[in-house]
Amino acid sequence: MTLKTVALVSAVYDLMIAIPTLLFPVALAHLFGAPTPSPILNAQLNGLFTLALAVGYVWAAQDIPARRGYLWVAGPFTKLLGAALFVLDHFTHGSPTAFLLFAVTDGSLGLMTLVLLLKR
């Protein structure tokens, strides 16, 4: 697997989260067993953040050598720390078990990115 492939997979993954979070935040929260977001704007801002990550991944995939810095920030930093926060929140604040799916997917993508970045 290459960094370009991981970047494009991450972009698609983030888009699959961003669009419903922006457009259907209440339905998405209920789907995952979470309460209605309040204010809804907070959920939509999370969707916007995730959309920005997706756009950044597409941008980085166009010139991996020149945009490795973005991959460090979006992959190991954001995805691995995000995965850790999902796990921590689940055990300390009782967030829905379904949220652990995000920990697994974010963590896997972050770890794959890290390994490929270190491989050089």
Backbone as ProteinMPNN parsed JSONL, in Angstrom:
{"seq_chain_A": "MTLKTVALVSAVYDLMIAIPTLLFPVALAHLFGAPTPSPILNAQLNGLFTLALAVGYVWAAQDIPARRGYLWVAGPFTKLLGAALFVLDHFTHGSPTAFLLFAVTDGSLGLMTLVLLLKR", "coords_chain_A": {"N_chain_A": [[0.847, -1.181, 0.0], [0.437, 2.275, -0.689], [1.315, 5.672, 0.274], [-0.267, 7.459, -1.151], [-2.517, 5.896, -1.757], [-3.504, 5.359, 0.837], [-4.09, 7.974, 1.592], [-6.147, 8.627, -0.215], [-8.08, 6.683, 0.441], [-8.553, 7.479, 3.074], [-9.653, 9.982, 2.552], [-12.091, 9.303, 1.289], [-13.292, 7.854, 3.361], [-13.499, 9.911, 5.321], [-15.218, 11.662, 3.954], [-17.513, 10.076, 3.877], [-18.299, 10.236, 6.472], [-18.476, 12.984, 6.935], [-20.491, 14.14, 5.213], [-23.124, 13.045, 6.014], [-23.004, 13.95, 8.663], [-23.01, 16.704, 8.42], [-25.431, 17.145, 6.998], [-27.455, 15.549, 8.142], [-27.453, 15.559, 11.089], [-28.903, 14.875, 13.454], [-30.273, 12.463, 12.865], [-28.038, 10.846, 12.328], [-26.713, 10.836, 14.801], [-28.634, 9.467, 16.357], [-28.634, 7.022, 15.0], [-26.212, 5.961, 15.815], [-26.69, 5.614, 18.465], [-26.482, 7.785, 20.125], [-27.352, 10.736, 21.998], [-29.519, 13.432, 20.868], [-27.701, 15.941, 19.265], [-26.702, 18.945, 20.889], [-25.986, 22.241, 20.933], [-27.203, 21.666, 17.601], [-25.502, 22.725, 15.784], [-22.918, 22.185, 16.78], [-22.477, 19.483, 16.078], [-22.618, 19.756, 13.312], [-20.41, 21.395, 12.855], [-18.406, 19.58, 13.49], [-18.785, 17.909, 11.318], [-18.02, 19.648, 9.28], [-15.313, 20.013, 9.909], [-14.432, 17.393, 9.46], [-14.97, 17.203, 6.748], [-13.128, 19.073, 5.82], [-10.758, 17.696, 6.421], [-11.033, 15.572, 4.605], [-10.921, 16.916, 2.11], [-8.342, 17.91, 2.333], [-6.871, 15.527, 2.324], [-7.316, 14.654, -0.322], [-6.057, 16.733, -1.688], [-3.409, 16.396, -0.707], [-2.824, 13.907, -1.766], [-2.277, 14.436, -4.399], [0.337, 15.301, -4.613], [2.377, 13.746, -3.028], [5.156, 13.75, -2.013], [5.651, 16.526, -1.593], [3.655, 17.167, 0.195], [3.721, 15.807, 2.559], [3.759, 16.72, 5.16], [1.128, 17.498, 5.7], [-0.043, 14.982, 5.769], [1.136, 13.932, 8.069], [-0.09, 15.52, 10.022], [-2.886, 15.102, 9.597], [-3.081, 12.314, 9.61], [-1.331, 10.481, 11.6], [-1.386, 12.353, 13.804], [-4.101, 13.58, 14.003], [-5.94, 11.424, 13.434], [-4.988, 9.231, 15.039], [-4.932, 10.388, 17.609], [-7.602, 11.128, 17.75], [-8.823, 8.591, 17.731], [-7.911, 7.635, 20.191], [-9.234, 9.442, 21.862], [-11.918, 8.715, 21.398], [-11.962, 6.146, 22.581], [-11.216, 6.772, 25.229], [-13.347, 8.488, 25.947], [-15.463, 6.713, 25.789], [-14.972, 4.962, 27.948], [-14.765, 6.711, 30.113], [-16.915, 8.506, 30.054], [-19.051, 7.107, 29.146], [-19.853, 7.005, 26.414], [-21.627, 5.876, 23.464], [-21.221, 2.41, 22.581], [-21.007, 1.948, 19.874], [-19.453, 4.048, 19.022], [-16.895, 3.149, 19.296], [-16.314, 1.944, 16.942], [-15.48, 4.037, 15.34], [-13.093, 4.563, 16.628], [-11.621, 2.294, 15.96], [-11.547, 2.42, 13.107], [-10.52, 5.032, 12.574], [-8.15, 4.815, 14.053], [-6.864, 2.696, 12.717], [-6.455, 3.775, 10.125], [-4.859, 5.975, 10.806], [-2.646, 4.668, 11.921], [-1.728, 3.146, 9.728], [-0.994, 5.256, 8.057], [1.05, 6.416, 9.588], [2.977, 4.317, 9.669], [3.641, 4.128, 6.934], [4.622, 6.715, 6.496], [6.886, 6.693, 8.093], [8.376, 4.77, 6.842], [9.456, 5.805, 4.517]], "CA_chain_A": [[0.0, 0.0, 0.0], [1.216, 3.508, -0.78], [0.75, 6.837, 0.962], [-1.34, 8.011, -1.974], [-3.693, 5.046, -1.567], [-4.042, 5.614, 2.183], [-4.671, 9.324, 1.574], [-7.434, 8.589, -0.93], [-9.015, 5.905, 1.283], [-8.906, 8.363, 4.197], [-10.545, 11.021, 2.025], [-13.415, 8.702, 1.097], [-13.791, 7.573, 4.717], [-13.908, 11.174, 5.953], [-16.412, 12.145, 3.243], [-18.656, 9.255, 4.29], [-18.703, 10.724, 7.796], [-18.749, 14.423, 6.881], [-21.748, 14.497, 4.543], [-24.289, 12.854, 6.889], [-22.887, 14.778, 9.869], [-23.438, 18.053, 8.037], [-26.804, 17.217, 6.493], [-28.423, 14.811, 8.971], [-26.771, 15.324, 12.367], [-29.766, 14.237, 14.449], [-30.463, 11.065, 12.455], [-26.763, 10.144, 12.475], [-26.505, 10.624, 16.236], [-29.545, 8.407, 16.792], [-28.172, 5.782, 14.389], [-25.105, 5.459, 16.623], [-27.097, 5.486, 19.854], [-26.116, 8.986, 20.871], [-28.472, 11.677, 22.123], [-29.586, 14.529, 19.896], [-26.675, 16.955, 19.545], [-27.237, 20.233, 21.313], [-26.748, 22.625, 19.756], [-26.937, 20.889, 16.386], [-24.345, 23.367, 15.149], [-21.687, 21.496, 17.186], [-22.325, 18.306, 15.224], [-22.339, 20.211, 11.949], [-19.02, 21.856, 12.821], [-17.601, 18.362, 13.392], [-18.892, 17.498, 9.923], [-17.195, 20.566, 8.488], [-13.934, 19.649, 10.215], [-14.152, 16.136, 8.77], [-14.941, 17.534, 5.322], [-11.834, 19.725, 5.573], [-9.758, 16.634, 6.39], [-11.196, 14.85, 3.336], [-10.391, 17.769, 1.039], [-6.894, 17.929, 2.515], [-6.317, 14.257, 1.857], [-7.315, 14.665, -1.794], [-5.001, 17.673, -2.05], [-2.109, 15.786, -0.415], [-2.613, 12.766, -2.658], [-1.827, 14.922, -5.708], [1.789, 15.5, -4.584], [2.756, 13.177, -1.731], [6.433, 14.228, -1.469], [5.572, 17.926, -1.171], [2.581, 17.393, 1.17], [3.845, 14.83, 3.65], [3.435, 17.398, 6.414], [-0.317, 17.386, 5.91], [-0.336, 13.6, 6.145], [1.507, 13.787, 9.48], [-1.103, 16.177, 10.859], [-4.199, 14.483, 9.433], [-3.022, 10.885, 9.885], [-0.936, 10.111, 12.959], [-1.823, 13.282, 14.844], [-5.556, 13.707, 14.15], [-6.659, 10.137, 13.466], [-4.606, 8.434, 16.205], [-5.424, 11.049, 18.825], [-9.061, 11.008, 17.723], [-9.149, 7.227, 18.156], [-7.689, 7.578, 21.64], [-10.32, 10.182, 22.519], [-13.136, 7.89, 21.341], [-11.832, 5.093, 23.596], [-11.244, 7.423, 26.53], [-14.701, 8.964, 26.206], [-16.327, 5.549, 26.012], [-14.758, 4.412, 29.289], [-14.906, 7.704, 31.186], [-18.191, 9.211, 29.994], [-20.092, 6.197, 28.697], [-20.371, 7.224, 25.06], [-22.12, 4.613, 22.897], [-20.26, 1.41, 22.128], [-20.839, 2.12, 18.425], [-18.388, 5.022, 18.786], [-15.621, 2.444, 19.223], [-16.071, 1.683, 15.522], [-14.665, 5.155, 14.867], [-11.75, 4.381, 17.185], [-10.942, 1.259, 15.174], [-11.276, 2.876, 11.734], [-9.58, 6.155, 12.631], [-6.87, 4.306, 14.527], [-6.236, 1.906, 11.65], [-5.967, 4.686, 9.079], [-3.754, 6.748, 11.379], [-1.492, 3.786, 12.069], [-1.208, 2.859, 8.377], [-0.315, 6.465, 7.59], [2.288, 6.532, 10.358], [3.943, 3.306, 9.202], [4.109, 4.509, 5.594], [5.427, 7.932, 6.6], [8.176, 6.333, 8.677], [9.063, 3.905, 5.878], [10.137, 6.725, 3.576]], "C_chain_A": [[0.889, 1.241, 0.0], [0.554, 4.624, 0.031], [-0.396, 7.453, 0.166], [-2.623, 7.203, -1.786], [-4.33, 5.305, -0.207], [-4.687, 6.998, 2.244], [-6.04, 9.312, 0.9], [-8.482, 7.778, -0.169], [-9.472, 6.758, 2.462], [-9.861, 9.465, 3.752], [-11.958, 10.486, 1.867], [-14.067, 8.42, 2.453], [-14.306, 8.86, 5.383], [-15.13, 11.775, 5.269], [-17.665, 11.38, 3.667], [-19.154, 9.645, 5.683], [-19.185, 12.176, 7.701], [-20.127, 14.754, 6.327], [-22.955, 14.251, 5.447], [-24.22, 13.701, 8.166], [-23.331, 16.206, 9.588], [-24.933, 18.129, 7.732], [-27.853, 16.584, 7.406], [-27.858, 14.532, 10.364], [-27.628, 14.596, 13.41], [-29.949, 12.758, 14.114], [-29.179, 10.261, 12.645], [-26.473, 9.853, 13.943], [-27.373, 9.475, 16.732], [-29.133, 7.047, 16.237], [-27.07, 5.127, 15.223], [-25.43, 5.387, 18.109], [-26.725, 6.66, 20.732], [-27.345, 9.897, 20.996], [-28.425, 12.733, 21.015], [-28.519, 15.567, 20.239], [-27.324, 18.287, 19.923], [-26.079, 21.164, 21.639], [-26.325, 21.789, 18.545], [-25.721, 21.444, 15.651], [-23.038, 22.668, 15.533], [-21.433, 20.262, 16.331], [-21.967, 18.728, 13.804], [-20.912, 20.755, 11.818], [-18.057, 20.67, 12.787], [-17.623, 17.829, 11.97], [-18.031, 18.359, 9.017], [-15.71, 20.267, 8.685], [-13.545, 18.383, 9.446], [-14.112, 16.335, 7.256], [-13.612, 18.193, 4.955], [-10.707, 18.699, 5.539], [-9.817, 15.883, 5.061], [-10.609, 15.642, 2.174], [-8.865, 17.821, 1.127], [-6.229, 16.649, 2.057], [-6.267, 14.184, 0.337], [-6.201, 15.572, -2.298], [-3.621, 17.039, -1.852], [-1.798, 14.642, -1.376], [-2.09, 13.191, -4.031], [-0.319, 15.133, -5.772], [2.305, 15.053, -3.219], [4.09, 13.721, -1.214], [6.361, 15.66, -0.916], [4.586, 18.136, -0.02], [2.573, 16.366, 2.299], [3.473, 15.444, 4.994], [1.946, 17.321, 6.731], [-0.677, 15.976, 6.375], [0.063, 13.311, 7.588], [0.424, 14.373, 10.386], [-2.444, 15.443, 10.801], [-4.195, 13.01, 9.832], [-2.636, 10.58, 11.318], [-1.457, 11.061, 14.044], [-3.341, 13.254, 15.039], [-6.245, 12.358, 14.3], [-6.276, 9.302, 14.686], [-5.074, 9.078, 17.507], [-6.947, 11.0, 18.897], [-9.506, 9.635, 18.182], [-8.987, 7.085, 19.663], [-8.795, 8.306, 22.396], [-11.632, 9.406, 22.502], [-13.098, 6.814, 22.427], [-11.933, 5.694, 24.993], [-12.662, 7.88, 26.897], [-15.656, 7.808, 26.491], [-16.202, 5.053, 27.454], [-14.918, 5.421, 30.41], [-16.266, 8.397, 31.21], [-19.325, 8.364, 29.436], [-20.672, 6.485, 27.325], [-20.755, 5.872, 24.46], [-21.005, 3.699, 22.404], [-20.002, 1.539, 20.63], [-19.737, 3.126, 18.107], [-17.022, 4.34, 18.7], [-15.291, 2.028, 17.794], [-15.207, 2.794, 14.926], [-13.237, 5.04, 15.395], [-10.961, 3.373, 16.357], [-10.588, 1.784, 13.781], [-10.298, 4.046, 11.727], [-8.191, 5.671, 13.038], [-6.134, 3.519, 13.454], [-5.668, 2.788, 10.553], [-4.786, 5.513, 9.575], [-2.491, 5.922, 11.501], [-0.885, 3.43, 10.715], [-0.438, 4.059, 7.837], [1.026, 6.623, 8.28], [3.353, 5.56, 9.848], [4.512, 3.698, 7.836], [4.946, 5.787, 5.618], [6.811, 7.613, 7.153], [9.024, 5.478, 7.742], [9.952, 4.686, 4.932], [10.62, 5.944, 2.42]], "O_chain_A": [[1.958, 1.253, 0.612], [-0.611, 4.526, 0.418], [-1.381, 7.914, 0.743], [-3.704, 7.78, -1.67], [-5.547, 5.453, -0.105], [-5.724, 7.168, 2.884], [-6.984, 9.925, 1.398], [-9.654, 8.155, -0.143], [-10.654, 6.757, 2.807], [-10.773, 9.838, 4.49], [-12.92, 11.143, 2.267], [-15.245, 8.712, 2.66], [-15.406, 8.888, 5.935], [-15.992, 12.343, 5.94], [-18.742, 11.961, 3.8], [-20.312, 9.4, 6.021], [-20.185, 12.545, 8.317], [-20.852, 15.562, 6.908], [-23.754, 15.168, 5.638], [-25.252, 14.12, 8.69], [-23.961, 16.841, 10.433], [-25.616, 19.062, 8.156], [-29.002, 17.027, 7.442], [-27.793, 13.374, 10.776], [-27.106, 13.78, 14.169], [-29.796, 11.9, 14.983], [-29.233, 9.11, 13.079], [-26.038, 8.754, 14.289], [-26.891, 8.602, 17.454], [-29.266, 6.032, 16.92], [-27.0, 3.903, 15.326], [-24.546, 5.128, 18.925], [-26.663, 6.533, 21.955], [-28.265, 9.821, 20.181], [-27.417, 12.892, 20.326], [-28.442, 16.022, 21.38], [-28.341, 18.693, 19.36], [-25.283, 20.882, 22.536], [-25.208, 21.274, 18.495], [-25.002, 20.706, 14.977], [-22.136, 22.564, 14.702], [-20.303, 20.02, 15.907], [-21.106, 18.117, 13.17], [-20.28, 20.588, 10.775], [-17.015, 20.735, 12.135], [-16.607, 17.351, 11.466], [-17.389, 17.856, 8.095], [-14.941, 20.271, 7.723], [-12.467, 18.31, 8.858], [-13.311, 15.707, 6.565], [-13.039, 17.904, 3.905], [-9.796, 18.812, 4.719], [-8.783, 15.591, 4.461], [-9.88, 15.091, 1.349], [-8.18, 17.781, 0.106], [-5.149, 16.678, 1.468], [-5.285, 13.706, -0.231], [-5.482, 15.216, -3.231], [-2.763, 17.134, -2.73], [-0.644, 14.436, -1.753], [-1.515, 12.373, -4.749], [0.254, 15.146, -6.862], [2.629, 15.877, -2.365], [4.153, 14.127, -0.054], [6.954, 15.954, 0.122], [4.653, 19.152, 0.672], [1.537, 16.101, 2.908], [2.934, 14.762, 5.865], [1.551, 17.107, 7.877], [-1.51, 15.799, 7.263], [-0.601, 12.525, 8.264], [0.07, 13.776, 11.403], [-3.064, 15.193, 11.835], [-5.197, 12.507, 10.34], [-3.509, 10.434, 12.173], [-1.92, 10.608, 15.091], [-3.816, 12.935, 16.129], [-7.055, 12.177, 15.209], [-7.155, 8.716, 15.317], [-5.557, 8.388, 18.404], [-7.516, 10.848, 19.978], [-10.466, 9.519, 18.943], [-9.829, 6.485, 20.331], [-9.243, 7.846, 23.446], [-12.38, 9.432, 23.48], [-14.094, 6.596, 23.117], [-12.658, 5.177, 25.843], [-13.114, 7.679, 28.024], [-16.547, 7.919, 27.334], [-17.206, 4.759, 28.103], [-15.181, 5.035, 31.549], [-16.722, 8.828, 32.268], [-20.441, 8.854, 29.27], [-21.855, 6.24, 27.09], [-20.26, 4.836, 24.903], [-19.986, 4.155, 21.884], [-18.894, 1.267, 20.167], [-19.145, 3.066, 17.03], [-16.094, 4.885, 18.102], [-14.129, 1.788, 17.467], [-14.318, 2.534, 14.114], [-12.284, 5.379, 14.695], [-9.778, 3.573, 16.085], [-9.457, 1.614, 13.324], [-9.343, 4.046, 10.95], [-7.186, 6.064, 12.446], [-4.921, 3.658, 13.297], [-4.541, 2.584, 10.102], [-3.821, 5.725, 8.84], [-1.394, 6.406, 11.222], [0.337, 3.414, 10.569], [0.628, 3.909, 7.239], [2.029, 6.928, 7.633], [4.499, 5.95, 9.623], [5.719, 3.609, 7.612], [5.886, 5.92, 4.834], [7.801, 8.204, 6.724], [10.251, 5.467, 7.844], [11.059, 4.265, 4.598], [11.221, 6.505, 1.504]]}, "name": "protein", "num_of_chains": 1, "seq": "MTLKTVALVSAVYDLMIAIPTLLFPVALAHLFGAPTPSPILNAQLNGLFTLALAVGYVWAAQDIPARRGYLWVAGPFTKLLGAALFVLDHFTHGSPTAFLLFAVTDGSLGLMTLVLLLKR"}
